[in-house]
Amino acid sequence: MGHALNNTMPDKTAVIEGDRRFTYAELEQRVVALASGLLAGGSDLAEARVAFLIPASIDYVTALHGVWRAGGIAIPLNVAASESEWEHCLTSASVTQVMTTQDTYADIQGLCDRLSIAVGMASDFMVDSVLPLPDLSPDRRAMIVFTSGTTSKPKGAVTTHGNIAAQIETLITAWEWQADDVIPLFLPLHHVHGIINVLSCALWAGATVHLMPKLDLQRLCAQVAVDTYTVFMAVPTIYVKLIDYLEAREEDEQNSIGEGFANMRLNVSGSAACPVEVFEDWQRLTGQILLERYGMTEIGMALSNPYRGERRPGYVGQPLPDVFIELVDESGAVVTDEGTPGEIRVKSPTVFLEYWGNAEATASSFKEGWFCTGDIAVVEEGYYRIMGRSSVDIIKSGGYKLSALEIENKLLAHPDIAEVAVIGVEDRTWGEAVAAVVALKGDAEMTVASLKAWCEGELSAYKIPKKLLVLDTLPRNAMGKVVKPSLKALFN
């Protein structure tokens, strides 16, 4: 399989983690050693689910590729999630083994013991005596990435080796990846943005990845200023933070960092809509015209502004190579006129296989072989523009897609909350901020601070409401459903 690792330049640096560098040959050696250890004398993991709770590091890369090469299904867990979220992933996918690092072992060991799942350090799986590894056909399942769907529980999207290869190849072609590219990786590694767009594309192209377990703006910008990187990918929230950071610097420093970004061949923004203001501020400070694109867990990337050609602010461009898109209106007819909105439907070798253990959800997400994204778009002068979800229950905040229903279910456990509706309200930093509208029991009182304090440990930090509105009752329609669009206006 091609998305093993680029083995045409064994002595070239593949990944850099802090002061440590690993060549492609060294990485390959580690991957084979770990895959052999996972096999433990067997010949093939035969699609056993192996999860790992590992921050961006050489161990993460080794674990991901090691599971693939041993014939298992890799399940990258979110290092920032709560225990109940990990439990959902582990139980719904029937995970047999969890790999960690020294830093994360204690966090998940108790849960694994309770669920009787084997847990160990990734480094402990590496063995000296390597085994023959199984042959992997493109239609074998390779990975499960959990979505934040409109249902209350995240669904496990299963991609095959062939899907992953197609997702990588379309981007290698469209964005002209080169072996001499160098890219920093600070994005979450339980999402396709970090896993596919950055890590996998780079390692396929024979490029170099700088792994950063946490975003450190000062260190990152120091590297940018000395022209370390050629490609940069981030979510709009990070571009906002970088803009604020740059504007707070002295003129000389601002210029040297701005010039470092200007010297790169490509800056990409995705995972959430990039506000036009951010696009324009970035161009003013760095001279870079952000390339905005659109994708999903289930399909990898589908639309992209051109690498060569006009990149239009507020638009996500055109279909990527080998990706076919149609817009379908509410009556089910294919939209043929520009300016008429429709749901984005996708057909491509990049499209995932199924939702793990959920045949019903899988069947309902496809119509006549087209994957139905639930995102509404319009074509204007040949470029697609995303208008939002067909459902109001997806909140895009800081590059995450959050399920309002999931957050509502948690908040309803609060002893003082009688009713709750969670919505996304426009926010410069986060794209959308999570906002809770609540009706309280009796004469209870609540502040944003008290709600946030209660949520700690119940919800991942990025799901905790940033805004709060207390009403006597929530507005409902004849069907008893809360009328969410009317709530958004109350925050303006």
C-alpha positions in Angstrom: 0.0 0.0 0.0 1.3 3.4 -0.9 0.2 5.0 2.3 2.7 3.0 4.1 5.6 5.4 3.9 7.6 6.9 1.1 10.5 4.6 0.8 12.3 6.1 -2.1 14.5 8.3 0.1 15.4 6.2 3.2 18.0 8.8 4.5 15.6 11.8 4.3 14.1 13.2 7.5 10.5 12.0 7.9 9.5 13.4 11.3 11.0 15.8 13.8 9.8 15.8 17.4 11.6 18.3 19.6 15.3 17.6 19.3 14.8 14.2 17.8 14.9 13.5 14.0 13.8 10.2 12.4 14.6 9.3 8.8 12.2 7.4 6.6 14.3 4.2 7.1 14.2 4.6 10.9 10.5 5.3 10.9 9.9 2.2 8.7 12.0 0.1 11.1 9.9 1.3 14.1 6.7 0.6 12.3 7.7 -2.9 11.3 8.9 -3.6 14.9 5.6 -2.3 16.4 3.4 -4.2 13.8 5.4 -7.4 14.6 4.8 -6.9 18.3 1.1 -6.3 17.8 0.9 -9.6 15.8 2.4 -11.4 18.7 3.2 -14.5 16.7 0.1 -14.3 14.6 0.0 -13.6 10.8 -2.7 -10.9 10.6 -4.7 -8.8 13.0 -7.7 -9.4 10.7 -9.3 -6.0 11.2 -9.1 -6.2 15.0 -9.7 -2.7 16.4 -6.7 -1.1 18.1 -7.1 2.3 19.7 -4.4 4.7 20.7 -4.3 7.7 23.0 -1.1 9.4 21.9 -0.4 13.1 21.3 1.5 14.2 18.1 4.8 12.3 18.4 6.9 9.7 16.8 4.9 7.2 18.9 1.7 8.3 17.3 3.1 7.9 13.7 4.5 4.5 14.6 1.2 3.4 16.2 -0.9 4.5 13.3 1.2 2.8 10.7 2.0 -0.2 12.9 -1.7 -1.0 13.3 -2.2 -0.6 9.5 0.7 -2.8 8.6 -0.4 -5.6 11.0 -3.8 -5.7 9.4 -5.7 -4.0 12.2 -8.1 -1.1 12.2 -6.6 2.0 13.7 -8.7 4.1 16.1 -7.0 7.4 17.1 -8.6 8.7 20.3 -8.9 12.4 21.2 -6.3 13.1 23.9 -8.5 16.0 25.1 -11.7 14.0 25.4 -13.4 13.0 28.7 -13.5 9.4 29.9 -17.1 8.9 28.9 -16.2 9.9 25.3 -13.4 7.4 25.3 -15.7 4.8 26.7 -18.1 5.3 23.8 -15.4 4.9 21.2 -13.9 1.8 22.9 -17.2 0.0 23.5 -19.0 0.9 20.3 -16.0 -0.3 18.2 -15.3 -3.4 20.3 -11.7 -2.3 20.8 -9.3 -5.1 21.8 -6.2 -3.2 22.7 -5.2 0.4 23.6 -1.8 1.9 23.1 -0.6 5.0 25.1 2.5 6.9 26.1 3.8 7.5 29.6 1.9 10.8 29.7 -1.5 9.3 28.8 -1.3 5.8 30.3 -2.7 6.8 33.8 -5.5 8.7 32.2 -7.1 5.7 30.5 -5.8 2.7 32.4 -8.7 2.7 34.9 -11.2 2.7 32.1 -9.4 -0.1 30.2 -9.3 -2.2 33.3 -13.0 -1.7 33.9 -13.8 -2.6 30.3 -11.2 -5.5 30.4 -9.3 -4.1 27.4 -5.5 -4.6 27.3 -3.6 -1.4 27.6 0.1 -0.7 27.2 2.7 1.7 26.1 3.2 1.9 22.3 7.0 1.6 22.8 6.5 -1.7 24.7 5.0 -3.3 21.6 8.2 -2.8 19.6 10.1 -6.1 19.2 13.5 -7.0 17.8 12.4 -10.1 15.9 10.3 -8.9 13.1 7.6 -11.0 11.5 6.3 -11.2 7.9 3.5 -8.7 7.7 0.2 -9.4 5.9 -0.7 -8.3 2.4 -3.3 -5.6 2.6 -5.9 -5.2 -0.2 -7.3 -1.8 -0.9 -10.8 -2.9 0.3 -9.6 -3.8 3.8 -10.9 -1.6 6.6 -8.0 0.6 7.9 -9.3 3.2 10.3 -12.3 4.4 12.3 -12.5 8.1 13.0 -15.4 9.3 15.2 -17.6 12.1 13.9 -19.6 14.5 15.9 -22.8 13.8 14.1 -26.3 15.3 14.6 -27.2 12.2 16.6 -26.4 12.4 20.3 -23.5 9.9 20.0 -20.5 10.2 17.7 -20.5 7.6 14.9 -17.4 5.7 13.8 -16.7 6.4 10.2 -14.8 3.4 8.7 -12.3 4.1 5.8 -10.5 1.4 3.9 -6.9 1.4 2.8 -8.1 2.3 -0.7 -10.2 5.2 0.7 -7.2 6.6 2.5 -4.9 6.3 -0.5 -7.5 8.1 -2.6 -7.9 10.9 0.0 -4.1 11.4 0.0 -3.6 11.2 -3.7 -6.2 13.8 -4.6 -4.5 16.3 -2.3 -1.0 15.4 -3.5 -2.2 16.2 -7.0 -4.2 19.3 -6.2 -1.8 21.0 -3.8 1.4 19.8 -5.6 3.0 18.2 -2.6 6.8 17.8 -3.0 9.5 15.8 -1.2 11.2 19.0 -0.1 8.1 20.2 1.7 8.3 20.8 5.5 5.1 21.3 7.5 4.3 21.8 11.2 1.7 19.5 12.7 -0.2 20.9 15.8 -3.8 19.9 14.7 -5.7 17.3 16.6 -4.7 13.8 15.4 -8.1 12.2 15.8 -9.5 14.1 12.8 -8.9 13.8 9.1 -7.4 17.3 8.9 -4.4 16.3 10.9 -4.2 12.6 10.0 -4.8 12.8 6.2 -4.1 16.4 5.0 -1.0 17.0 7.0 0.6 13.8 8.3 -0.3 11.3 5.6 0.2 13.6 2.6 3.6 14.6 3.9 4.8 11.0 4.5 3.4 9.9 1.2 5.3 12.7 -0.6 8.5 12.1 1.2 8.3 15.4 3.0 9.2 16.3 6.6 6.7 16.8 9.4 7.5 18.8 12.6 5.3 17.2 15.3 4.0 19.5 18.0 1.9 18.0 20.8 0.7 21.6 21.7 0.5 24.8 19.7 3.2 27.1 21.0 2.8 30.3 19.0 6.2 31.7 20.1 8.1 28.6 19.1 6.1 28.2 15.9 6.7 31.8 14.8 10.4 31.6 15.6 10.6 28.7 13.1 8.5 30.5 10.6 10.8 33.5 10.8 13.8 31.4 9.8 12.0 29.8 6.8 11.7 26.3 8.3 8.4 25.5 6.7 7.1 25.5 3.1 3.5 24.5 3.8 1.1 25.5 6.6 -2.3 24.1 7.5 -4.6 25.4 10.3 -8.1 26.0 11.3 -9.5 29.6 11.2 -9.3 29.9 15.0 -5.5 29.4 14.8 -5.2 32.0 12.1 -7.1 34.5 14.3 -4.6 33.7 17.2 -1.7 34.2 14.8 -3.1 37.5 13.5 -3.5 38.8 17.1 0.0 37.5 18.0 1.6 39.2 14.9 -0.2 42.5 15.6 1.1 42.5 19.1 4.8 42.2 18.0 7.3 45.0 17.5 7.6 46.0 13.8 10.8 44.2 13.1 9.6 40.9 14.6 6.2 41.2 12.9 8.0 41.7 9.5 10.3 38.8 9.9 7.5 36.4 10.9 5.2 37.8 8.1 8.0 37.3 5.6 8.5 33.7 6.8 4.8 33.0 6.0 5.1 34.9 2.7 8.0 32.7 1.7 5.9 29.5 2.1 4.4 28.0 -1.0 1.0 27.3 0.5 -1.2 28.3 3.5 -4.4 26.3 3.9 -7.4 27.0 6.1 -10.2 24.4 6.8 -12.4 22.5 9.3 -14.6 25.5 9.6 -15.6 28.5 7.5 -12.8 31.1 7.3 -14.3 34.6 7.9 -13.5 37.0 5.0 -12.1 39.4 7.6 -9.5 36.7 8.7 -8.7 36.0 5.0 -8.0 39.7 4.4 -6.1 40.3 7.6 -3.9 37.3 6.8 -3.2 38.6 3.3 -2.3 42.0 4.7 0.1 40.7 7.3 1.8 37.9 5.3 1.0 38.4 1.6 -0.4 34.9 1.6 -3.8 34.2 0.0 -5.3 31.4 2.1 -6.4 28.4 0.2 -9.8 27.4 1.7 -11.2 23.9 1.2 -14.1 21.7 2.4 -14.2 18.2 3.6 -15.7 15.8 6.1 -14.7 12.8 8.2 -16.6 10.6 5.9 -15.1 11.8 2.6 -11.8 13.4 3.3 -11.5 16.6 1.2 -14.0 17.2 -1.5 -13.8 20.9 -2.6 -10.8 23.2 -2.8 -9.8 26.6 -4.1 -7.2 26.2 -6.7 -3.5 25.9 -5.9 -2.8 27.8 -9.2 -5.6 30.3 -10.0 -7.9 32.6 -8.1 -8.6 31.8 -4.4 -11.8 33.4 -3.5 -12.6 34.5 0.1 -15.8 33.0 1.4 -15.7 30.2 -1.1 -14.4 26.6 -1.0 -13.6 26.3 -4.6 -14.3 23.4 -6.9 -14.3 19.6 -6.8 -10.9 18.0 -6.2 -9.5 15.4 -8.7 -11.6 12.2 -8.8 -14.3 13.8 -6.7 -17.8 14.1 -8.2 -20.3 16.5 -6.6 -23.9 17.3 -7.2 -26.2 19.7 -5.4 -29.7 18.3 -4.7 -32.7 20.5 -3.7 -35.3 19.7 -1.1 -37.5 18.0 -3.7 -34.7 15.6 -4.5 -33.9 17.2 -7.9 -30.3 17.9 -9.0 -29.6 21.6 -9.0 -28.5 22.8 -12.4 -28.7 26.6 -12.0 -26.0 28.7 -10.4 -27.2 30.5 -7.4 -29.7 27.8 -6.4 -28.8 26.1 -3.1 -28.8 22.4 -2.6 -27.3 19.6 -0.4 -23.8 18.6 -1.3 -23.7 15.0 -2.4 -20.4 13.2 -3.2 -19.3 10.2 -5.2 -15.6 9.3 -5.1 -13.1 6.6 -4.2 -12.4 8.9 -1.2 -15.8 8.3 0.3 -15.9 6.1 3.4 -17.2 2.5 3.6 -19.7 2.6 6.5 -20.5 3.7 10.0 -19.1 1.0 12.3 -21.9 -1.3 13.6 -24.6 1.0 12.3 -26.1 -0.3 9.1 -29.1 1.9 9.4 -27.1 5.2 9.6 -24.9 4.0 6.7 -27.9 3.2 4.5 -29.6 6.5 5.2 -26.5 8.6 4.4 -26.3 7.3 0.8 -28.8 7.9 -2.0 -28.2 6.0 -5.3 -24.5 5.7 -4.5 -24.1 9.4 -3.5 -23.0 10.3 0.0 -25.4 12.9 1.5 -23.3 15.4 3.5 -26.1 17.4 5.1 -24.3 20.6 4.1 -26.0 23.1 2.0 -24.0 25.0 -0.7 -24.6 27.2 -3.7 -22.4 27.6 -6.8 -21.6 31.2 -7.8 -19.4 32.0 -10.8 -18.1 28.4 -10.8 -17.1 28.4 -7.1 -18.9 26.6 -4.3 -20.0 28.5 -1.2 -21.1 26.6 1.9 -24.3 28.0 3.4 -24.5 25.8 6.5 -26.0 22.6 7.8 -29.4 21.4 6.7 -29.6 20.8 10.4 -29.1 23.4 13.1 -27.6 20.9 15.4 -24.0 21.0 14.2 -21.8 23.7 15.7 -18.5 24.4 14.1 -16.2 25.8 16.8 -12.4 26.1 16.5 -12.2 23.5 13.8 -14.4 21.0 15.7 -17.8 19.9 14.5 -19.8 19.6 17.7 -23.2 18.0 18.2 -25.6 20.3 20.0 -27.7 17.3 21.0 -24.8 15.6 22.7 -24.0 18.8 24.7 -27.8 19.3 25.6 -28.0 15.7 26.9 -25.1 16.4 29.2 -26.4 19.8 30.4 -29.8 18.2 31.2 -28.1 16.3 34.0 -27.5 19.7 35.8 -29.7 19.7 38.9 -30.9 23.3 38.2 -31.7 23.0 34.4 -35.2 22.3 33.4 -34.9 22.8 29.6 -31.9 23.5 27.4 -31.1 24.3 23.8 -27.5 24.5 22.6 -26.7 26.6 19.5 -23.7 28.1 17.7 -23.5 31.9 17.7 -21.1 33.7 15.4 -17.7 34.4 17.1 -14.6 36.0 15.6 -12.1 33.6 17.3 -14.0 30.3 17.3 -16.1 30.7 14.1 -19.1 29.7 16.2 -19.1 29.7 20.0 -21.2 27.2 21.9 -24.1 29.0 23.5 -26.6 27.5 25.9 -30.2 28.8 26.4 -31.7 27.4 29.6 -34.9 27.5 31.6 -34.1 26.8 35.3 -36.0 24.9 38.0 -37.7 26.9 40.7 -35.9 30.0 41.8 -32.4 28.6 40.8 -29.8 31.1 39.5 -27.0 30.5 37.0 -24.0 32.4 35.6 -21.7 31.4 32.7 -18.9 30.9 35.3 -21.0 28.5 37.4 -22.2 26.6 34.4 -18.6 26.3 33.1 -17.4 25.1 36.5 -20.1 22.4 36.5 -19.2 21.2 33.0 -15.5 20.6 33.8 -15.0 16.9 33.8 -18.4 16.3 32.2 -17.6 17.7 28.8 -14.4 18.2 26.7 -13.2 21.8 27.2 -14.1 22.8 23.6 -17.7 21.6 24.1 -18.3 23.7 27.3 -20.7 26.6 26.6 -19.0 30.0 26.3 -22.3 32.0 26.4 -25.4 31.6 28.5 -28.9 33.0 28.3 -31.6 32.2 30.9 -35.2 32.3 29.8 -38.5 31.5 31.6 -39.4 28.9 28.9 -37.9 28.0 25.6 -39.8 28.8 22.4 -41.3 25.6 20.8 -43.2 24.9 17.7 -46.4 22.9 17.3 -44.3 19.7 17.3 -42.8 20.6 20.7 -39.3 21.1 19.1 -37.3 24.1 20.3 -37.2 26.8 17.6 -33.5 27.3 17.5 -33.2 30.0 14.7 -35.2 32.4 16.9 -32.7 31.9 19.7 -29.7 32.9 17.7 -31.1 36.4 17.3 -31.2 36.8 21.1 -27.3 36.8 21.2 -26.8 39.6 18.7 
